[in-house]
Amino acid sequence: MTTSPYTSQSAFDGSRMRVLLLVDLHEGAEQQFLDAYEQMRDRVASVPGHLGDQLCQSVENPSQWLITSEWATAPPYHAWVNSDEHIETVRPLTRCARELRSLRYGIVRETGGARETGGARETGGARPHTGGLQKDVRRGDGVIRHALTFTVKPGSESKVAEILAGYAPPEARVNETTRLRRTTLFMHGNRVVRTVEVEGDLTTALRHVSRQPEIRAVEEALNPHLEQHRDLTDPESARTFFARAAMPPVHHVARGGPEPAGLTRHALYYPAKEGCGMAVARLLSRQDETAAADPAGPVHRSTVFQRGDIVVRLIDVRGDPEADPVMALGILGPRKAAVLARLLDGDALGVEGPLRRDREATRLLTHADMALITDRRAAQS
């Protein structure tokens, strides 16, 4: 997939990926940590797309460790890290750690041991790698995007919407380098999607938010309504819940130039058939690549989030999306609506009957559009 100059993030460019896991151990937990790593290494080695890893210990502070892993491309990594198997695999490791932090990078340049030869890589007899280098250096906007999704008990939707719409926002300024920029919440049936935009460090911002009394009160108020049980006083229970709720962005594109007036934010819900979530996300990402190059199109900015077979597309658009449902849905072009319809779980979306033709885009948009609960922007400073 060739990315447009407006793309700042993409899991679908075919480049290799480097993942860094920073670990700060509890005192005396070194052997427990090493045992956990050996178990994790054996399981990860069999995951498709995993090319290898290293375990490193700080020479300045023996309690600090680094696990690096390399992946052929981003999609198999996302499939692994978002699976329940991954949560169970890393659970023994998390019990040893005071703090864990994951960093993910596309590989842009490299020296030694391998060289590019017309798209393939020669490794001097070593195990050949699949995937290539990230071809283009992307231009970011200084904003990190993240999303969480979870379901609530049927019948509690109106109460949950009331809780999520009524809380006082936390302080936007976290420290000198990090601030909350925007938080937007949506619902589709009993599914909640919470998106957040952060300038600076995402981990620091999320930790800041979780410690705010008003946010803790909201989370406690939500607990009785959640389909997945959690106990926020139990670190492992909270960690497991948020690990399962995390919905990483797999693609982000924004049209260049100044932001036009009158943009509105929408979230579109694309529940995929079993095993088709990545295909849906890839299709929408390709469509957004094309749409970004059209200055007359209504979609100014789009982020695709994906976890398993749940795909959500956050869009900032000019005007009413129903005025151009094909573009708003990301199904521009011959047979794109039919392709998307074949990948979607119509029952989960609430669509009755088949969706085979582009002229049914309005019906699909009606079902995919999520209800906006709250959209909070931090004051500019």
ABEGO torsion letter per residue (X at the ends): XBBBAABABBAAAGBBBBBBBBBBBBBGAAAAAAAAAAAAAAAAAABBGBAEBBBBBBAABAABBBBBBBBABAAAAAAAAABAAAAAAAAAAAAABABBBBBBBBBABBBEGBBBBGGBBBAGGBBBBBEBBBABBBBBAGBBBBBBBBBBBBGAAAAAAAAAAABBBBBABABAABBBABBBBBBBEABBBBBBBBBEBAAAAAAAAAABAAAAAAAAAAAAABABBBBAABAAAAAAAAAAABBBBABBBBBBEBBBBGBBBBBBBBBBBBGAAAAAAAAAAAAAAAAAABAABABABBBBBBBEABBBBBBBBBEBAAABAAAAAGABEBGAAAAAAAABBAAAAGBBEBBABAAAAAAAAAAABBBBABBBBBBBX
